[in-house]
Amino acid sequence: MKVLLIYPNRVRTFMPVGPIGMAYVLGNLDRERHPAKALDLMFQDSPLQAIRETIREVQPEIIGLSIRNFDELDMTSRVCYLPELKEVVGAIRESSQAPLVLGGVGFTVMPRQLM
């Protein structure tokens, strides 16, 4: 089964945070049985286009999406990343009907609300 893992986090407030959880998943896949590719959107100039192109290239049978943040974790801030996340999911859905598996700290904190 071909796997595509996507890390949509683009927050660079203090310093960029690498996709550690995604790397753990990728490192533990049986790559012979499950060819996999990771897409880190942190430094992509056109993240939605990168998603579309990668899906077209990989033709994944399952897509994993790591949700790290849904806000800035600062009570004084009004920044919410859910609209951007919705755009990411939209780009995935317009490019593929593969099952979408959600994970990451942000998803773990409030899975029902995000669904």
Solvent accessible surface area in square Angstrom, and as a share of the most:
residue,aa,sasa,rsa
1,M,106,0.47
2,K,74,0.31
3,V,13,0.07
4,L,0,0.00
5,L,16,0.08
6,I,0,0.00
7,Y,7,0.03
8,P,20,0.13
9,N,11,0.06
10,R,79,0.29
11,V,30,0.17
12,R,114,0.42
13,T,85,0.49
14,F,195,0.81
15,M,139,0.62
16,P,58,0.36
17,V,48,0.28
18,G,39,0.38
19,P,30,0.19
20,I,108,0.55
21,G,46,0.44
22,M,14,0.06
23,A,58,0.45
24,Y,149,0.57
25,V,78,0.45
26,L,35,0.17
27,G,65,0.62
28,N,125,0.64
29,L,45,0.22
30,D,66,0.34
31,R,118,0.43
32,E,163,0.73
33,R,163,0.59
34,H,44,0.20
35,P,66,0.42
36,A,18,0.14
37,K,75,0.32
38,A,38,0.29
39,L,14,0.07
40,D,53,0.27
41,L,0,0.00
42,M,4,0.02
43,F,133,0.55
44,Q,62,0.28
45,D,144,0.74
46,S,61,0.40
47,P,29,0.18
48,L,49,0.24
49,Q,73,0.32
50,A,12,0.09
51,I,0,0.00
52,R,64,0.23
53,E,89,0.40
54,T,11,0.06
55,I,3,0.01
56,R,149,0.54
57,E,124,0.56
58,V,22,0.13
59,Q,106,0.47
60,P,11,0.07
61,E,85,0.38
62,I,42,0.21
63,I,0,0.00
64,G,13,0.12
65,L,3,0.02
66,S,22,0.14
67,I,5,0.03
68,R,75,0.27
69,N,23,0.12
70,F,35,0.14
71,D,47,0.24
72,E,56,0.25
73,L,139,0.69
74,D,74,0.39
75,M,194,0.86
76,T,123,0.72
77,S,32,0.21
78,R,226,0.82
79,V,68,0.39
80,C,65,0.39
81,Y,32,0.12
82,L,62,0.31
83,P,84,0.53
84,E,94,0.42
85,L,23,0.11
86,K,158,0.67
87,E,99,0.44
88,V,11,0.06
89,V,47,0.27
90,G,36,0.34
91,A,2,0.02
92,I,0,0.00
93,R,76,0.28
94,E,116,0.52
95,S,41,0.26
96,S,15,0.10
97,Q,149,0.66
98,A,11,0.09
99,P,83,0.52
100,L,44,0.22
101,V,81,0.46
102,L,42,0.21
103,G,28,0.27
104,G,31,0.30
105,V,104,0.60
106,G,1,0.01
107,F,38,0.16
108,T,104,0.60
109,V,98,0.56
110,M,39,0.17
111,P,53,0.33
112,R,217,0.79
113,Q,129,0.57
114,L,34,0.17
115,M,160,0.72
